[in-house]
Amino acid sequence: MICRKNLLSVLLSIPVLFATALFLAFPARYAKSVFDGISLWALNVLPSLFPFLFLTGMLSELRLFPLLAQKTAPVMRKLFKIRGNGGCTLLLSALSGYPVGARLVFTLNEGADIDERFRLSCLCSTASPAFLVGVVGAGMLNSVKSGWMLLFSHFLSVYAVGFFLGLFAKKQPPYRHTVLPTTSPRLFAKMLEQSVSTVLYVGGYVALFTVFGQMLADCGLFSFANSPLVEGFLRGLLEMTGGCAILSASRSPLVLPLVCFLSTFGGACILMQQLSFLKKAGISAPKFLLVKLLQATLSGVLCYVSVLLFP
C-alpha cells in the first residue's frame, strides 16, 4: 500500500512539475490561456450558473422544499426507485445544471443509502437548459432549434439510464421527508456567500483546464487534428465548454451529436467538479464515470437520429 501511494505521488508529481516548468518558461503565453479560460467562464458559465446556484440554495432552505419533496416522491419511487428528497433534488438539478446537482445530492440526501445516492447522482448530472439552448444552441451554433435537440437528447439519455439502473435497485419501504427547514435571518447573505464561492470554484477549474489544454496542444497532442471537429472533441474531453465552442466552427453533420456527447459526459473539468462533492457522499468515482460514458454515448446516438429526422 505504501509503495502504491509513493508511485501515485511520483506519477502526479511529473505532470505538475512539467506544467510548472512550461509556465515559468512561457509565462505570457499561459497567462493569456488563463485569461481565455476566465473569459470563457465569465461569458458562458457565470450567467447561466450563478442565478440558479443562489435560487436553488434559497429554495432548499424554505418550507416550500419539503412540500415539493413530498409531491415528487411517488414519481421518483415509481420511475427511479429513489425515496425522500430525490424528486426535489432532481428538479432543482435539472434547472441548474453542473455542478449544482452533485452539491444537492451531498447536502440534501443524507438519509438515503449509498445505492440511492449513487443512482440519484447519475440522474442529477446534467447541463442546464439555459446552457444547452441559450449558450450552446443560440450562442455557439446560432440555432435555437439545435439547442432544443441537444436538450431533448441530453435529458432523455440521462433519465433513460437512470430508469435502467432503478430496475436493479433493492426494494425498500417508502418514507416521506418530514423535517421542515429552519429559515435563518441570514439566509440571503448565507446563500449569496455559498453561491459566489461555488461559482468562483467552477471558474478556477475552467481556467486551469484551459491552460492544461493549451499546454497539451503545445506538446503536440492535437497535432494530428486536421479539423475543428477532431480538435474540438479532444479538447472537449478535457474542458467541455471550450470544446463545444471549437466544434461549432465545423460544418460537419456530426457537430451536434459530438456536442451532445460532450455536454452529457462533461469532460474532465466538470467531472472533477462533481466528484469533489460526490466523493464526500460516498459515491464511487469509477462507477460514476462508467455511467456518464453510457449516458453520453446514448445522448450522441439520440442526437444523431434527431438530426437525421429533423435536418
Secondary structure, 3 states (H helix, E strand, C coil): CHHHHHHHHHHHHHHHHHHHHHHHHCHHHHHHHHHHHHHHHHHHHHHHHHHHHHHHHHHHHCCHHHHHHHHHHHHHHHHHCCCCCHHHHHHHHHHHCCCHHHHHHHHHCCCCCHHHHHHHHHHCCCCCHHHHHHHHHHHHCCCHHHHHHHHHHHHHHHHHHHHHHHCCCCCCCCCCCCCCCCCCCCHHHHHHHHHHHHHHHHHHHHHHHHHHHHHHHHCCCCCCCCCHHHHHHHHHHHCHHHHHHHHCCCCCCCHHHHHHHHHHHCHHHHHHHHHHHHHHHCCCHHHHHHHHHHHHHHHHHHHHHHHHHCC
